[in-house]
Amino acid sequence: MSDLPLSDVSLLRRGRHHTLAAGTVGVWVLIGAGVLAARALGAPISWWVMVHSFTLGVVTTAILIYSTHFTEALTRTAGGSYRGVVTRVALVQAGLILLIAGKAGYDWGALADFAATLVIWAVLWHMAVIWSHLRHSLAGQFAVTVPYYLAAGAFLVVAGLLGNFAGRGVGDYAGMIAAHSRAAIWGFALLTVLGTVITLLPTLSGTRISDLARRRSTRALLLHSIGLGAAVMAHILGSPVWAGSLQLLVVVAALLVLQPVLAEVLGAQPEWSTSAVSVTAGLLWLIAVCAADAVSTVAGADPRHVTALLIPAFLAAGLLQLVLGVLLHLLPTLIGGGRDRVVQARAAADRGGMARVLLINLGAVSTLLAETGPARAAGLIMLGIGLLAHAAFLLPAVARQHRTESS
């Protein structure tokens, strides 16, 4: 190791970092799937634990890692040490584990308070780093999407505080939890996705980045933030019909930037790799579920029933399919080792990819047919197999690439 040039040492360190990051995300995918299976078999595990294993364990971990990477690339600022990213991710892992331990049932205590504080602190630190990169940006053309990450982080902080307040009995519990979940889902997760795909989806599909989407991005972010902020407040105040109506502005804002992106991709001759298809399908699921959630709320449907019906499609076919689809393309690139090794790793991770994508999306459709019953169970099984298969092909491919680079 000591005989290697400095650049090679840096590349090896980067490879180890991103292999560890992928492993952390993969472990939470496995834990979440295990919790889901155990709960389906009758184990006394709360729905809360299952959902947060995916949302905090998989999604938040991946967002903290890769939104930092995208920010550095879009602003053309130096990345520096990985120590800060690793520490922030470790805070989230500790917070999630303590949250699960401190809220094993529905009681909220001092341990859960401390755990929520760890997660909130990690996100605030993440936002400060993003802001620092944006202030020192050397490029303005694509850095215009970086504020999406700042707004996303702000919504997650709000979501954490609302969940904490609800656990402590502040306000109407149902309204506070509805506000908490919408701020986290349509604020943190969806805004991060939208800020990323404007440039990433064209890269995955080998098409041109849409100038129109880039020009619309700031207006769309303002509309999204105002609409969702007002919807969150309406939930807190116990006005779900208003909340659902205002949430439709989120759908409009998303379509404002996604329409030119998808038009550019579909109007060209895209390279429909597993990554590109997974990300496109995940995007469409997220927008569809957001619209369905808003319309159902306006119609007066029971929020818990709506959430229970939509959560597999949102989490598995939307967020997790999209995150794993991005990683299928991104991880081999970040680990590096030369063009040939990157291509080989992508090819290994891509084997049978379309079958996995089909399984995930058919499974999601099946879960929407009923809240219980054989169709629902079959859909959950298909979702689980498809997502685990994505990870099963991805992780060995990048681990083998990393070992080859280290040797």
Beta strands, then each sheet from edge to edge (+ up, - down):
end
